[in-house]
């Protein structure tokens, strides 16, 4: 079930009410950093698997 635009708006309003407008940018930056680290870690894993396949 895909998330529609109305659902995204409701989630944004809920987050705004829950965390407040001052805390949201900080949470966004933290989420972005976490996502970037995860992406780099998974890229490293796939690169390792490609190297193993080349060795065989």
mmCIF file of the N, C-alpha and C atoms, coordinates in Angstrom:
data_MODEL
# 
_entry.id   MODEL 
# 
loop_
_atom_site.group_PDB 
_atom_site.id 
_atom_site.type_symbol 
_atom_site.label_atom_id 
_atom_site.label_alt_id 
_atom_site.label_comp_id 
_atom_site.label_asym_id 
_atom_site.label_entity_id 
_atom_site.label_seq_id 
_atom_site.pdbx_PDB_ins_code 
_atom_site.Cartn_x 
_atom_site.Cartn_y 
_atom_site.Cartn_z 
_atom_site.occupancy 
_atom_site.B_iso_or_equiv 
_atom_site.pdbx_formal_charge 
_atom_site.auth_seq_id 
_atom_site.auth_comp_id 
_atom_site.auth_asym_id 
_atom_site.auth_atom_id 
_atom_site.pdbx_PDB_model_num 
ATOM 1   N N  . UNK A 1 1  ? 0.845  -1.172  0.000  1.00 0.00 ? 1  UNK A N  1 
ATOM 2   C CA . UNK A 1 1  ? 0.000  0.000   0.000  1.00 0.00 ? 1  UNK A CA 1 
ATOM 3   C C  . UNK A 1 1  ? 0.893  1.238   0.000  1.00 0.00 ? 1  UNK A C  1 
ATOM 4   N N  . UNK A 1 2  ? 0.893  2.000   -1.068 1.00 0.00 ? 2  UNK A N  1 
ATOM 5   C CA . UNK A 1 2  ? 1.751  3.186   -1.144 1.00 0.00 ? 2  UNK A CA 1 
ATOM 6   C C  . UNK A 1 2  ? 1.245  4.316   -0.240 1.00 0.00 ? 2  UNK A C  1 
ATOM 7   N N  . UNK A 1 3  ? 2.187  5.152   0.150  1.00 0.00 ? 3  UNK A N  1 
ATOM 8   C CA . UNK A 1 3  ? 1.845  6.310   0.981  1.00 0.00 ? 3  UNK A CA 1 
ATOM 9   C C  . UNK A 1 3  ? 1.483  7.459   0.051  1.00 0.00 ? 3  UNK A C  1 
ATOM 10  N N  . UNK A 1 4  ? 0.281  7.969   0.199  1.00 0.00 ? 4  UNK A N  1 
ATOM 11  C CA . UNK A 1 4  ? -0.188 9.057   -0.642 1.00 0.00 ? 4  UNK A CA 1 
ATOM 12  C C  . UNK A 1 4  ? 0.179  10.411  -0.069 1.00 0.00 ? 4  UNK A C  1 
ATOM 13  N N  . UNK A 1 5  ? -0.109 11.461  -0.818 1.00 0.00 ? 5  UNK A N  1 
ATOM 14  C CA . UNK A 1 5  ? 0.233  12.815  -0.357 1.00 0.00 ? 5  UNK A CA 1 
ATOM 15  C C  . UNK A 1 5  ? -0.514 13.221  0.916  1.00 0.00 ? 5  UNK A C  1 
ATOM 16  N N  . UNK A 1 6  ? -1.744 12.758  1.084  1.00 0.00 ? 6  UNK A N  1 
ATOM 17  C CA . UNK A 1 6  ? -2.500 13.101  2.291  1.00 0.00 ? 6  UNK A CA 1 
ATOM 18  C C  . UNK A 1 6  ? -1.845 12.459  3.510  1.00 0.00 ? 6  UNK A C  1 
ATOM 19  N N  . UNK A 1 7  ? -1.384 11.229  3.353  1.00 0.00 ? 7  UNK A N  1 
ATOM 20  C CA . UNK A 1 7  ? -0.708 10.545  4.462  1.00 0.00 ? 7  UNK A CA 1 
ATOM 21  C C  . UNK A 1 7  ? 0.573  11.271  4.843  1.00 0.00 ? 7  UNK A C  1 
ATOM 22  N N  . UNK A 1 8  ? 1.325  11.729  3.853  1.00 0.00 ? 8  UNK A N  1 
ATOM 23  C CA . UNK A 1 8  ? 2.565  12.457  4.141  1.00 0.00 ? 8  UNK A CA 1 
ATOM 24  C C  . UNK A 1 8  ? 2.291  13.754  4.888  1.00 0.00 ? 8  UNK A C  1 
ATOM 25  N N  . UNK A 1 9  ? 1.226  14.440  4.516  1.00 0.00 ? 9  UNK A N  1 
ATOM 26  C CA . UNK A 1 9  ? 0.865  15.678  5.201  1.00 0.00 ? 9  UNK A CA 1 
ATOM 27  C C  . UNK A 1 9  ? 0.482  15.383  6.649  1.00 0.00 ? 9  UNK A C  1 
ATOM 28  N N  . UNK A 1 10 ? -0.279 14.325  6.872  1.00 0.00 ? 10 UNK A N  1 
ATOM 29  C CA . UNK A 1 10 ? -0.676 13.964  8.236  1.00 0.00 ? 10 UNK A CA 1 
ATOM 30  C C  . UNK A 1 10 ? 0.538  13.573  9.074  1.00 0.00 ? 10 UNK A C  1 
ATOM 31  N N  . UNK A 1 11 ? 1.473  12.853  8.498  1.00 0.00 ? 11 UNK A N  1 
ATOM 32  C CA . UNK A 1 11 ? 2.696  12.484  9.214  1.00 0.00 ? 11 UNK A CA 1 
ATOM 33  C C  . UNK A 1 11 ? 3.504  13.731  9.558  1.00 0.00 ? 11 UNK A C  1 
ATOM 34  N N  . UNK A 1 12 ? 3.600  14.677  8.627  1.00 0.00 ? 12 UNK A N  1 
ATOM 35  C CA . UNK A 1 12 ? 4.341  15.913  8.871  1.00 0.00 ? 12 UNK A CA 1 
ATOM 36  C C  . UNK A 1 12 ? 3.691  16.733  9.992  1.00 0.00 ? 12 UNK A C  1 
ATOM 37  N N  . UNK A 1 13 ? 2.372  16.814  9.987  1.00 0.00 ? 13 UNK A N  1 
ATOM 38  C CA . UNK A 1 13 ? 1.673  17.555  11.039 1.00 0.00 ? 13 UNK A CA 1 
ATOM 39  C C  . UNK A 1 13 ? 1.870  16.883  12.387 1.00 0.00 ? 13 UNK A C  1 
ATOM 40  N N  . UNK A 1 14 ? 1.784  15.560  12.419 1.00 0.00 ? 14 UNK A N  1 
ATOM 41  C CA . UNK A 1 14 ? 1.988  14.819  13.662 1.00 0.00 ? 14 UNK A CA 1 
ATOM 42  C C  . UNK A 1 14 ? 3.403  15.026  14.193 1.00 0.00 ? 14 UNK A C  1 
ATOM 43  N N  . UNK A 1 15 ? 4.408  14.965  13.304 1.00 0.00 ? 15 UNK A N  1 
ATOM 44  C CA . UNK A 1 15 ? 5.795  15.176  13.724 1.00 0.00 ? 15 UNK A CA 1 
ATOM 45  C C  . UNK A 1 15 ? 5.991  16.591  14.254 1.00 0.00 ? 15 UNK A C  1 
ATOM 46  N N  . UNK A 1 16 ? 5.366  17.556  13.607 1.00 0.00 ? 16 UNK A N  1 
ATOM 47  C CA . UNK A 1 16 ? 5.464  18.949  14.053 1.00 0.00 ? 16 UNK A CA 1 
ATOM 48  C C  . UNK A 1 16 ? 4.862  19.119  15.442 1.00 0.00 ? 16 UNK A C  1 
ATOM 49  N N  . UNK A 1 17 ? 3.729  18.500  15.671 1.00 0.00 ? 17 UNK A N  1 
ATOM 50  C CA . UNK A 1 17 ? 3.093  18.593  16.989 1.00 0.00 ? 17 UNK A CA 1 
ATOM 51  C C  . UNK A 1 17 ? 3.887  17.839  18.056 1.00 0.00 ? 17 UNK A C  1 
ATOM 52  N N  . UNK A 1 18 ? 4.464  16.703  17.668 1.00 0.00 ? 18 UNK A N  1 
ATOM 53  C CA . UNK A 1 18 ? 5.174  15.868  18.628 1.00 0.00 ? 18 UNK A CA 1 
ATOM 54  C C  . UNK A 1 18 ? 6.522  16.468  19.026 1.00 0.00 ? 18 UNK A C  1 
ATOM 55  N N  . UNK A 1 19 ? 7.294  16.939  18.048 1.00 0.00 ? 19 UNK A N  1 
ATOM 56  C CA . UNK A 1 19 ? 8.656  17.401  18.315 1.00 0.00 ? 19 UNK A CA 1 
ATOM 57  C C  . UNK A 1 19 ? 8.793  18.914  18.367 1.00 0.00 ? 19 UNK A C  1 
ATOM 58  N N  . UNK A 1 20 ? 7.900  19.640  17.764 1.00 0.00 ? 20 UNK A N  1 
ATOM 59  C CA . UNK A 1 20 ? 7.986  21.095  17.749 1.00 0.00 ? 20 UNK A CA 1 
ATOM 60  C C  . UNK A 1 20 ? 8.816  21.585  16.578 1.00 0.00 ? 20 UNK A C  1 
ATOM 61  N N  . UNK A 1 21 ? 8.607  22.834  16.173 1.00 0.00 ? 21 UNK A N  1 
ATOM 62  C CA . UNK A 1 21 ? 9.281  23.354  14.982 1.00 0.00 ? 21 UNK A CA 1 
ATOM 63  C C  . UNK A 1 21 ? 10.790 23.541  15.163 1.00 0.00 ? 21 UNK A C  1 
ATOM 64  N N  . UNK A 1 22 ? 11.265 23.717  16.386 1.00 0.00 ? 22 UNK A N  1 
ATOM 65  C CA . UNK A 1 22 ? 12.699 23.934  16.594 1.00 0.00 ? 22 UNK A CA 1 
ATOM 66  C C  . UNK A 1 22 ? 13.492 22.636  16.519 1.00 0.00 ? 22 UNK A C  1 
ATOM 67  N N  . UNK A 1 23 ? 12.871 21.527  16.836 1.00 0.00 ? 23 UNK A N  1 
ATOM 68  C CA . UNK A 1 23 ? 13.574 20.249  16.903 1.00 0.00 ? 23 UNK A CA 1 
ATOM 69  C C  . UNK A 1 23 ? 13.589 19.516  15.549 1.00 0.00 ? 23 UNK A C  1 
ATOM 70  N N  . UNK A 1 24 ? 12.641 19.827  14.659 1.00 0.00 ? 24 UNK A N  1 
ATOM 71  C CA . UNK A 1 24 ? 12.538 19.092  13.397 1.00 0.00 ? 24 UNK A CA 1 
ATOM 72  C C  . UNK A 1 24 ? 13.773 19.201  12.502 1.00 0.00 ? 24 UNK A C  1 
ATOM 73  N N  . UNK A 1 25 ? 14.379 20.378  12.303 1.00 0.00 ? 25 UNK A N  1 
ATOM 74  C CA . UNK A 1 25 ? 15.583 20.431  11.460 1.00 0.00 ? 25 UNK A CA 1 
ATOM 75  C C  . UNK A 1 25 ? 16.731 19.580  12.016 1.00 0.00 ? 25 UNK A C  1 
ATOM 76  N N  . UNK A 1 26 ? 16.862 19.576  13.330 1.00 0.00 ? 26 UNK A N  1 
ATOM 77  C CA . UNK A 1 26 ? 17.913 18.772  13.962 1.00 0.00 ? 26 UNK A CA 1 
ATOM 78  C C  . UNK A 1 26 ? 17.653 17.277  13.731 1.00 0.00 ? 26 UNK A C  1 
ATOM 79  N N  . UNK A 1 27 ? 16.404 16.867  13.862 1.00 0.00 ? 27 UNK A N  1 
ATOM 80  C CA . UNK A 1 27 ? 16.053 15.469  13.606 1.00 0.00 ? 27 UNK A CA 1 
ATOM 81  C C  . UNK A 1 27 ? 16.265 15.101  12.145 1.00 0.00 ? 27 UNK A C  1 
ATOM 82  N N  . UNK A 1 28 ? 15.967 16.021  11.246 1.00 0.00 ? 28 UNK A N  1 
ATOM 83  C CA . UNK A 1 28 ? 16.185 15.779  9.819  1.00 0.00 ? 28 UNK A CA 1 
ATOM 84  C C  . UNK A 1 28 ? 17.653 15.587  9.491  1.00 0.00 ? 28 UNK A C  1 
ATOM 85  N N  . UNK A 1 29 ? 18.504 16.418  10.074 1.00 0.00 ? 29 UNK A N  1 
ATOM 86  C CA . UNK A 1 29 ? 19.950 16.276  9.849  1.00 0.00 ? 29 UNK A CA 1 
ATOM 87  C C  . UNK A 1 29 ? 20.460 14.944  10.395 1.00 0.00 ? 29 UNK A C  1 
ATOM 88  N N  . UNK A 1 30 ? 20.002 14.573  11.584 1.00 0.00 ? 30 UNK A N  1 
ATOM 89  C CA . UNK A 1 30 ? 20.423 13.308  12.183 1.00 0.00 ? 30 UNK A CA 1 
ATOM 90  C C  . UNK A 1 30 ? 19.965 12.129  11.324 1.00 0.00 ? 30 UNK A C  1 
ATOM 91  N N  . UNK A 1 31 ? 18.745 12.199  10.819 1.00 0.00 ? 31 UNK A N  1 
ATOM 92  C CA . UNK A 1 31 ? 18.237 11.132  9.948  1.00 0.00 ? 31 UNK A CA 1 
ATOM 93  C C  . UNK A 1 31 ? 19.038 11.055  8.659  1.00 0.00 ? 31 UNK A C  1 
ATOM 94  N N  . UNK A 1 32 ? 19.375 12.210  8.098  1.00 0.00 ? 32 UNK A N  1 
ATOM 95  C CA . UNK A 1 32 ? 20.170 12.239  6.871  1.00 0.00 ? 32 UNK A CA 1 
ATOM 96  C C  . UNK A 1 32 ? 21.560 11.649  7.071  1.00 0.00 ? 32 UNK A C  1 
ATOM 97  N N  . UNK A 1 33 ? 22.196 11.980  8.181  1.00 0.00 ? 33 UNK A N  1 
ATOM 98  C CA . UNK A 1 33 ? 23.520 11.425  8.473  1.00 0.00 ? 33 UNK A CA 1 
ATOM 99  C C  . UNK A 1 33 ? 23.447 9.913   8.649  1.00 0.00 ? 33 UNK A C  1 
ATOM 100 N N  . UNK A 1 34 ? 22.428 9.454   9.352  1.00 0.00 ? 34 UNK A N  1 
ATOM 101 C CA . UNK A 1 34 ? 22.259 8.017   9.569  1.00 0.00 ? 34 UNK A CA 1 
ATOM 102 C C  . UNK A 1 34 ? 22.038 7.298   8.246  1.00 0.00 ? 34 UNK A C  1 
ATOM 103 N N  . UNK A 1 35 ? 21.209 7.865   7.392  1.00 0.00 ? 35 UNK A N  1 
ATOM 104 C CA . UNK A 1 35 ? 20.938 7.270   6.087  1.00 0.00 ? 35 UNK A CA 1 
ATOM 105 C C  . UNK A 1 35 ? 22.202 7.233   5.230  1.00 0.00 ? 35 UNK A C  1 
ATOM 106 N N  . UNK A 1 36 ? 23.001 8.293   5.280  1.00 0.00 ? 36 UNK A N  1 
ATOM 107 C CA . UNK A 1 36 ? 24.246 8.342   4.518  1.00 0.00 ? 36 UNK A CA 1 
ATOM 108 C C  . UNK A 1 36 ? 25.235 7.282   5.009  1.00 0.00 ? 36 UNK A C  1 
ATOM 109 N N  . UNK A 1 37 ? 25.361 7.130   6.328  1.00 0.00 ? 37 UNK A N  1 
ATOM 110 C CA . UNK A 1 37 ? 26.252 6.108   6.880  1.00 0.00 ? 37 UNK A CA 1 
ATOM 111 C C  . UNK A 1 37 ? 25.788 4.709   6.496  1.00 0.00 ? 37 UNK A C  1 
ATOM 112 N N  . UNK A 1 38 ? 24.486 4.479   6.548  1.00 0.00 ? 38 UNK A N  1 
ATOM 113 C CA . UNK A 1 38 ? 23.943 3.172   6.169  1.00 0.00 ? 38 UNK A CA 1 
ATOM 114 C C  . UNK A 1 38 ? 24.212 2.884   4.701  1.00 0.00 ? 38 UNK A C  1 
ATOM 115 N N  . UNK A 1 39 ? 24.023 3.884   3.863  1.00 0.00 ? 39 UNK A N  1 
ATOM 116 C CA . UNK A 1 39 ? 24.262 3.722   2.425  1.00 0.00 ? 39 UNK A CA 1 
ATOM 117 C C  . UNK A 1 39 ? 25.729 3.401   2.159  1.00 0.00 ? 39 UNK A C  1 
ATOM 118 N N  . UNK A 1 40 ? 26.638 4.107   2.828  1.00 0.00 ? 40 UNK A N  1 
ATOM 119 C CA . UNK A 1 40 ? 28.063 3.843   2.654  1.00 0.00 ? 40 UNK A CA 1 
ATOM 120 C C  . UNK A 1 40 ? 28.432 2.449   3.146  1.00 0.00 ? 40 UNK A C  1 
ATOM 121 N N  . UNK A 1 41 ? 27.842 2.006   4.245  1.00 0.00 ? 41 UNK A N  1 
ATOM 122 C CA . UNK A 1 41 ? 28.147 0.675   4.781  1.00 0.00 ? 41 UNK A CA 1 
ATOM 123 C C  . UNK A 1 41 ? 27.645 -0.412  3.841  1.00 0.00 ? 41 UNK A C  1 
ATOM 124 N N  . UNK A 1 42 ? 26.452 -0.255  3.305  1.00 0.00 ? 42 UNK A N  1 
ATOM 125 C CA . UNK A 1 42 ? 25.927 -1.276  2.406  1.00 0.00 ? 42 UNK A CA 1 
ATOM 126 C C  . UNK A 1 42 ? 26.671 -1.260  1.079  1.00 0.00 ? 42 UNK A C  1 
ATOM 127 N N  . UNK A 1 43 ? 27.132 -0.102  0.654  1.00 0.00 ? 43 UNK A N  1 
ATOM 128 C CA . UNK A 1 43 ? 27.927 -0.030  -0.575 1.00 0.00 ? 43 UNK A CA 1 
ATOM 129 C C  . UNK A 1 43 ? 29.239 -0.780  -0.382 1.00 0.00 ? 43 UNK A C  1 
ATOM 130 N N  . UNK A 1 44 ? 29.824 -0.636  0.800  1.00 0.00 ? 44 UNK A N  1 
ATOM 131 C CA . UNK A 1 44 ? 31.053 -1.358  1.103  1.00 0.00 ? 44 UNK A CA 1 
ATOM 132 C C  . UNK A 1 44 ? 30.839 -2.858  1.093  1.00 0.00 ? 44 UNK A C  1 
ATOM 133 N N  . UNK A 1 45 ? 29.701 -3.311  1.569  1.00 0.00 ? 45 UNK A N  1 
ATOM 134 C CA . UNK A 1 45 ? 29.401 -4.744  1.571  1.00 0.00 ? 45 UNK A CA 1 
ATOM 135 C C  . UNK A 1 45 ? 29.235 -5.276  0.153  1.00 0.00 ? 45 UNK A C  1 
ATOM 136 N N  . UNK A 1 46 ? 28.545 -4.525  -0.691 1.00 0.00 ? 46 UNK A N  1 
ATOM 137 C CA . UNK A 1 46 ? 28.361 -4.996  -2.064 1.00 0.00 ? 46 UNK A CA 1 
ATOM 138 C C  . UNK A 1 46 ? 29.676 -4.955  -2.832 1.00 0.00 ? 46 UNK A C  1 
ATOM 139 N N  . UNK A 1 47 ? 30.530 -3.984  -2.537 1.00 0.00 ? 47 UNK A N  1 
ATOM 140 C CA . UNK A 1 47 ? 31.843 -3.940  -3.180 1.00 0.00 ? 47 UNK A CA 1 
ATOM 141 C C  . UNK A 1 47 ? 32.683 -5.142  -2.778 1.00 0.00 ? 47 UNK A C  1 
ATOM 142 N N  . UNK A 1 48 ? 32.599 -5.544  -1.501 1.00 0.00 ? 48 UNK A N  1 
ATOM 143 C CA . UNK A 1 48 ? 33.323 -6.718  -1.030 1.00 0.00 ? 48 UNK A CA 1 
ATOM 144 C C  . UNK A 1 48 ? 32.837 -7.976  -1.735 1.00 0.00 ? 48 UNK A C  1 
ATOM 145 N N  . UNK A 1 49 ? 31.527 -8.100  -1.933 1.00 0.00 ? 49 UNK A N  1 
ATOM 146 C CA . UNK A 1 49 ? 30.977 -9.266  -2.616 1.00 0.00 ? 49 UNK A CA 1 
ATOM 147 C C  . UNK A 1 49 ? 31.422 -9.296  -4.066 1.00 0.00 ? 49 UNK A C  1 
ATOM 148 N N  . UNK A 1 50 ? 31.482 -8.131  -4.729 1.00 0.00 ? 50 UNK A N  1 
ATOM 149 C CA . UNK A 1 50 ? 31.940 -8.069  -6.111 1.00 0.00 ? 50 UNK A CA 1 
ATOM 150 C C  . UNK A 1 50 ? 33.402 -8.486  -6.215 1.00 0.00 ? 50 UNK A C  1 
ATOM 151 N N  . UNK A 1 51 ? 34.218 -8.077  -5.249 1.00 0.00 ? 51 UNK A N  1 
ATOM 152 C CA . UNK A 1 51 ? 35.624 -8.461  -5.235 1.00 0.00 ? 51 UNK A CA 1 
ATOM 153 C C  . UNK A 1 51 ? 35.776 -9.965  -5.066 1.00 0.00 ? 51 UNK A C  1 
ATOM 154 N N  . UNK A 1 52 ? 34.941 -10.574 -4.222 1.00 0.00 ? 52 UNK A N  1 
ATOM 155 C CA . UNK A 1 52 ? 35.005 -12.023 -4.008 1.00 0.00 ? 52 UNK A CA 1 
ATOM 156 C C  . UNK A 1 52 ? 34.627 -12.775 -5.276 1.00 0.00 ? 52 UNK A C  1 
ATOM 157 N N  . UNK A 1 53 ? 33.639 -12.259 -5.998 1.00 0.00 ? 53 UNK A N  1 
ATOM 158 C CA . UNK A 1 53 ? 33.203 -12.907 -7.246 1.00 0.00 ? 53 UNK A CA 1 
ATOM 159 C C  . UNK A 1 53 ? 34.296 -12.822 -8.306 1.00 0.00 ? 53 UNK A C  1 
ATOM 160 N N  . UNK A 1 54 ? 35.020 -11.705 -8.341 1.00 0.00 ? 54 UNK A N  1 
ATOM 161 C CA . UNK A 1 54 ? 36.100 -11.537 -9.303 1.00 0.00 ? 54 UNK A CA 1 
ATOM 162 C C  . UNK A 1 54 ? 37.268 -12.481 -9.021 1.00 0.00 ? 54 UNK A C  1 
ATOM 163 N N  . UNK A 1 55 ? 37.503 -12.754 -7.736 1.00 0.00 ? 55 UNK A N  1 
ATOM 164 C CA . UNK A 1 55 ? 38.596 -13.618 -7.344 1.00 0.00 ? 55 UNK A CA 1 
ATOM 165 C C  . UNK A 1 55 ? 38.348 -15.073 -7.748 1.00 0.00 ? 55 UNK A C  1 
ATOM 166 N N  . UNK A 1 56 ? 37.100 -15.482 -7.844 1.00 0.00 ? 56 UNK A N  1 
ATOM 167 C CA . UNK A 1 56 ? 36.775 -16.887 -8.164 1.00 0.00 ? 56 UNK A CA 1 
ATOM 168 C C  . UNK A 1 56 ? 36.915 -17.184 -9.585 1.00 0.00 ? 56 UNK A C  1 
# 
